[in-house]
Amino acid sequence: MKLWSDSFKDGAKIPTPFAFCKIDGATHAAMSDNRNPHLAWSDLPENTRSLVLICHDYDVPSKGDDVNQEGKTVPADLPRVDFYHWVLVDLPAGIHSISEGEFSSGITARGKNGPEALHGSRQGINDYTAWFAGDKDMEGDYYGYDGPCPPWNDAIPHHYVFTLYALDVEKLPLAGRFTGQDVLAAMKGHILDQASITGVYSLNPEIEKTL
């Protein structure tokens, strides 16, 4: 299997239009265009019956004590955890690409609708659902793609891995509201092949200069 994007090169910086937040000189961070990137693939296994796409950031701070705090830096040696930005399942095997902005264009306060999505696919909730819990203006179920918004004071850039899975089933046995972890568990024993590309992003101006 091969996976690529016309929106960014594997291992390179993700352009700002595909992020949830962008650098702002006055407030450190401001909302961005939040468009899903273009993705395309080829060489699927012959007996592929559906596709799953997952995007996750593996550089998220395991503790939030210093996150976005004036005068502090999130240290590079802090243990990191996964944060899911996009969980898309039941994509028909006959689909060979996703257009820029096809599934997400702009930020929807309280989250985009789901789980039903284009082409008969379904989308799970991403981890902004938990991030915004308790925020009276933003809390809700965030279905589909919502892009990068790493801490603006993080000492390291964040890596966003887009992984496409070819499955031997047309639909995963998931109902209603599901997460990235739910999908990983449901796919076990059904993955024929997979391919990944990684983009990098930072809201720390000093780090962003090096990308």
N, C-alpha and C positions, 0 to 999 in steps of 0.2 A: 504493500500500500504506500501511496505517496500523498502527502498533504502539503499545501502551500497557500500563501496569501499574496495578493497584489497590494494589500494595504501596508504590510511591513515584511521585512526579511527575517528569516529565522535567526534568532540571536541578537537582533537589532532593536532599536528603540521603537516602541509603539507610538505613532503620531497622536497628538493631542485630541483630534476629533473622535478618536475611539476610546477616550477615557471619560470617566464619570466626573473627574476633577482636573483642573489645570492650575498651573502656578499663577498666583496673583500677588503683585508687589505690595499691596496694601494689607491684604487679609491672609496671606500665605497661600490660600487655595480658594478657587471659585468653581462653580459648576461648568462643565464642558458640554460637548455635543452628544456624547454618550451613544455613538453609532457603533453597531457591531461591525467588525472588519469583514472584508471579503475573505472567503475561504473556498478552496477547490481541492478535489482529490481524484485519484485514479488508481487503477490496478487493484480493485476490490476482489476478494476471493469470489469464485464463481457462485458459490451457494450462499452469498450474503442475502439476508432477508430484510434487514433494517440497519440503521446507523444510529449511533449515539455520539453526541459531541459534548465534551466537558471542558470548561476553562477554569483553572484554579491558580491561585497565587500561593506559592509555598514559603514566602518570606514574611508572613504576617506575625507581628510580635505576640508572644505567648502571654505577655502581661501588658496591660494598658496604662501603667502608672505614669510613664513619660510621654505617651502618645499625644502629639499636637499641643505640648505644653511649652509656653514661652520660657526661654532660658534653659531648656533641657534638650537632650538628644537621646533618641532611642538607640541604645548601644548595639554595635555590630555583633557582639557575642551573646546577645539575648537569644534564648531558644525560640525557634519559629514554628508556626503551625500553618495548616492549609486554610484557605478562604476560597469558597466557590463563587465564581462570577457568572457562570452560565452552565445550565444543565438542560440538554435538549435530547429527547429520546423519540423512538418510533419514527425517525426520519426515513422515508422510503428509499430502498436501495437504488432506485432509478434516478435519484437526485444526485447531481455531480458537483454542485457548487452552491454557495450562499452569497448573495450580493451584499455589498456594503450598505448598511442601514436597513436591510430587509426585515430583520427581526427587532431592531431597536434603533430609534432615532430620537434622541432627547431624553430627558429625565422625567419620570412620572412620579410625583410625590405620592407616597403610600404604595408604590409599586405598580407595575404593569399587570394586566389581567392574565390569568392562566387557569388551568394548565394547558388548555387547547391552544394550538398554534398553527402556523402555516403548513401546507402540504400534508395535513393529517397528523402532524407530529404533536408532541406534548412537551411542555417545559416545566421543570421543577423550580422551586424557590431557590434563590441565591442567598449568600450569607449577609447581604445588606438587611435581610429580614430581621436577623438577630441584632445587627449593628444599630439599627434605628428603633429597636424595641424601647418603648418608654418615651420616645420623642413625639410629642403631641402633634407636630406638624408633618412628620415623615413616617411614623410607624405604619406597618402594614406588611402584606405578603409581596415580596419582590420576585415576581416570576421572570424568567428569561434572562437576557443579557443586561448587566450593568457593569461598566468598565472600571479601569483602575482608579483608585483614590487612596494611595498609600499615605502614611503619616508624613507630613511635610518636614518633620524634624528627624526622619530616620537616617541612620548613618550608612545604610546600604540601599542599593536599588532593589526593586521588586521584580520577580520573574513570573510571567503569566504564561502558563502552559495550556495550549489548545490541543486536545487529544481527540481523535476520531476513532471510534471502535466499529468494526464490522461484526454484526451478530448473526446467529443462525435462527433467530426468532423474529417474527414481524412486530410483535409488541411485547414490552416488558411487563411482568405481572406487578404493576404498581397502580395504586388508585389514589385519586385526589391530590393532596399536597405532599410532594416528596422532595427529598434533598439529594445532594451529590453523593453522600454516603449511602443513602438508600439505593441509588442507581448502581454504585459500585458493587453492592451486595447482590442486587438482582441480576447483574450481568455474569456473575461467576458461573463458569461452565458453558457460556454461550458466546465467548469472544473468539472469532476466527482469526482476526488480525487487528492491528492498530498502528496509528502513526501520529506523531506529535510535532508541533513547532512551538517555539518560545519567543515571546516579546518581552522587552524590558521597559520599565517606567519608574520615574521618580518625581516627587514634588519638592524635593530638596534642591534648591538652585545650584548648590555646590556639586551635588551628585549628578544632576541633570546635565551639567556642562561636559561631563566625561562620557556620556552615552552616545 
